[in-house]
Amino acid sequence: MTKKPSSGRWVALITGFISVAIGLLYLLMITVLDSRGPMLPPPPEALGVVEVGIDHPFFEGALRLFSGQFLRTFP
């Protein structure tokens, strides 16, 4: 009484093989990336610092208001 493997069993075997292969590829990729050494931050020139100036009385008053509130909250 030997039974032939059902199609569900083949699907389980194939998906199991694929998941193990993905896991091994992930470990290989992490090993390669970690072997390059520590990550260094980019130089300050690469950050593209942008200075924005707002010349409006409303914003000047709000800045004075909130900076005073901040200084009173945190002496």
C-alpha positions as a LaTeX table, in Angstrom:
\begin{tabular}{lrrr}
\hline
Residue & $x$ (\AA) & $y$ (\AA) & $z$ (\AA) \\
\hline
Met1 & 0.00 & 0.00 & 0.00 \\
Thr2 & 2.21 & 2.79 & $-1.19$ \\
Lys3 & 0.62 & 6.13 & $-1.82$ \\
Lys4 & 1.88 & 8.65 & $-4.32$ \\
Pro5 & 2.78 & 12.01 & $-2.78$ \\
Ser6 & $-0.10$ & 14.39 & $-3.15$ \\
Ser7 & 0.26 & 17.72 & $-4.87$ \\
Gly8 & $-0.02$ & 19.50 & $-1.51$ \\
Arg9 & 3.10 & 17.76 & $-0.30$ \\
Trp10 & 5.03 & 18.87 & $-3.39$ \\
Val11 & 3.93 & 22.46 & $-2.85$ \\
Ala12 & 5.10 & 22.26 & 0.76 \\
Leu13 & 8.48 & 20.86 & $-0.26$ \\
Ile14 & 9.01 & 23.48 & $-2.98$ \\
Thr15 & 8.02 & 26.41 & $-0.77$ \\
Gly16 & 10.21 & 25.05 & 2.04 \\
Phe17 & 13.18 & 24.84 & $-0.32$ \\
Ile18 & 12.54 & 28.39 & $-1.57$ \\
Ser19 & 12.32 & 29.77 & 1.98 \\
Val20 & 15.58 & 28.06 & 3.00 \\
Ala21 & 17.28 & 29.40 & $-0.16$ \\
Ile22 & 16.08 & 32.94 & 0.60 \\
Gly23 & 17.36 & 32.62 & 4.18 \\
Leu24 & 20.78 & 31.44 & 3.02 \\
Leu25 & 21.01 & 34.24 & 0.44 \\
Tyr26 & 20.10 & 36.75 & 3.14 \\
Leu27 & 22.83 & 35.43 & 5.46 \\
Leu28 & 25.36 & 35.55 & 2.60 \\
Met29 & 24.38 & 39.14 & 1.76 \\
Ile30 & 24.64 & 40.25 & 5.40 \\
Thr31 & 28.06 & 38.58 & 5.72 \\
Val32 & 29.35 & 40.37 & 2.63 \\
Leu33 & 27.96 & 43.74 & 3.74 \\
Asp34 & 29.32 & 43.39 & 7.28 \\
Ser35 & 32.78 & 42.47 & 6.05 \\
Arg36 & 33.19 & 45.90 & 4.45 \\
Gly37 & 33.83 & 47.54 & 7.80 \\
Pro38 & 31.92 & 50.05 & 9.91 \\
Met39 & 29.54 & 52.50 & 8.33 \\
Leu40 & 30.77 & 56.07 & 8.34 \\
Pro41 & 28.50 & 59.12 & 8.23 \\
Pro42 & 28.62 & 61.23 & 5.09 \\
Pro43 & 30.76 & 64.36 & 5.09 \\
Pro44 & 28.94 & 67.58 & 6.00 \\
Glu45 & 29.19 & 68.81 & 2.41 \\
Ala46 & 27.01 & 65.92 & 1.27 \\
Leu47 & 24.12 & 66.90 & 3.52 \\
Gly48 & 23.21 & 69.92 & 1.41 \\
Val49 & 22.60 & 72.44 & 4.16 \\
Val50 & 19.99 & 74.97 & 3.10 \\
Glu51 & 19.41 & 78.20 & 4.94 \\
Val52 & 15.94 & 79.71 & 4.74 \\
Gly53 & 15.25 & 83.26 & 5.80 \\
Ile54 & 11.75 & 84.49 & 6.60 \\
Asp55 & 11.28 & 88.23 & 6.49 \\
His56 & 7.79 & 88.80 & 7.83 \\
Pro57 & 6.69 & 90.57 & 11.02 \\
Phe58 & 4.40 & 87.69 & 12.05 \\
Phe59 & 7.25 & 85.20 & 12.12 \\
Glu60 & 9.53 & 87.60 & 13.96 \\
Gly61 & 6.89 & 88.08 & 16.67 \\
Ala62 & 6.23 & 84.35 & 16.88 \\
Leu63 & 9.94 & 83.69 & 17.21 \\
Arg64 & 10.20 & 86.20 & 20.07 \\
Leu65 & 7.11 & 84.74 & 21.74 \\
Phe66 & 8.19 & 81.11 & 21.57 \\
Ser67 & 11.83 & 81.76 & 22.44 \\
Gly68 & 10.70 & 83.63 & 25.55 \\
Gln69 & 8.32 & 80.82 & 26.45 \\
Phe70 & 11.09 & 78.29 & 25.97 \\
Leu71 & 13.47 & 80.22 & 28.20 \\
Arg72 & 10.84 & 80.53 & 30.95 \\
Thr73 & 10.04 & 76.82 & 30.77 \\
Phe74 & 13.66 & 75.69 & 30.83 \\
Pro75 & 15.73 & 78.16 & 32.87 \\
\hline
\end{tabular}
